[in-house]
Amino acid sequence: MSRAFVKEDPEEPPARYDLPPRDDPAFPEAAAWALLEGANRGDSLGAEAATGHRWGDPALHPSVERILAHARQKGDDRLEELAERFLGRA
């Protein structure tokens, strides 16, 4: 049998998103960070499943606004771009 289409590289483990309980006041901020991190890794679906929020969810806009300000302060262009996309500004 030809090995041309056999994947020999080990699978990367799925991303883990360490989140506080949903009733924790810190959950929205952690969920926003997780969604942005997931998008940066190419794992938006995994981050959405872990957080229970969809990309662009208006409930997380205040948290993403704070993350955007942080990204601008730190000069993190990639995080700034992702936050702006989340907020629908890009």
C-alpha positions in Angstrom: 0.0 0.0 0.0 1.3 3.5 -0.8 2.2 5.6 2.1 1.7 8.9 0.2 -1.4 9.8 2.2 -0.5 8.4 5.6 0.0 11.1 8.2 3.0 10.2 10.3 3.2 13.4 12.4 1.8 13.0 15.8 -1.5 14.9 16.4 -1.3 18.0 18.4 -3.2 17.8 21.6 -6.4 19.8 21.7 -6.0 23.3 23.2 -7.1 23.6 26.8 -8.9 26.7 28.0 -8.6 27.1 31.7 -11.7 29.0 32.7 -13.2 29.9 36.0 -16.7 28.7 36.8 -19.4 30.4 34.7 -20.9 32.1 37.7 -17.5 33.7 38.6 -17.4 37.4 38.0 -14.0 36.9 36.2 -15.6 34.5 33.6 -16.5 37.0 30.9 -12.9 38.4 30.8 -11.4 34.9 30.8 -13.9 33.8 28.0 -12.9 36.9 26.0 -9.2 36.0 26.3 -9.9 32.4 25.5 -11.8 33.3 22.3 -9.0 35.6 21.1 -6.4 33.0 22.0 -8.3 30.4 20.1 -8.6 32.6 17.1 -4.9 33.2 17.2 -4.2 29.4 17.3 -6.8 28.6 14.6 -9.0 27.0 17.1 -12.1 29.3 17.2 -14.5 26.4 17.4 -12.7 24.8 20.3 -12.7 28.1 22.2 -16.4 28.7 21.4 -17.2 25.2 22.8 -15.1 25.8 25.9 -16.6 29.2 26.7 -20.1 28.8 25.5 -19.8 32.1 23.6 -19.6 32.7 19.9 -17.1 34.9 18.2 -18.3 38.5 18.3 -20.8 37.8 21.2 -21.9 41.3 22.3 -22.0 40.1 25.9 -18.2 40.0 25.8 -17.7 43.4 24.1 -16.8 45.2 27.4 -14.1 42.6 28.2 -12.7 42.7 24.6 -12.6 46.5 24.8 -10.4 46.2 27.8 -8.2 43.7 26.1 -8.0 45.9 23.0 -6.8 48.8 25.2 -4.2 46.4 26.8 -3.0 45.3 23.3 -2.6 48.9 22.2 -0.7 49.8 25.3 1.7 46.8 24.9 2.0 47.3 21.2 0.7 43.8 20.5 -0.5 44.3 16.9 -1.9 40.7 16.5 -4.0 40.9 19.6 -5.2 44.3 18.6 -6.2 43.0 15.2 -8.1 40.1 16.7 -9.9 42.3 19.3 -10.9 44.7 16.5 -12.2 41.8 14.4 -14.2 40.5 17.4 -15.7 43.9 17.9 -16.6 44.1 14.2 -14.3 47.0 13.5 -11.9 45.4 11.0 
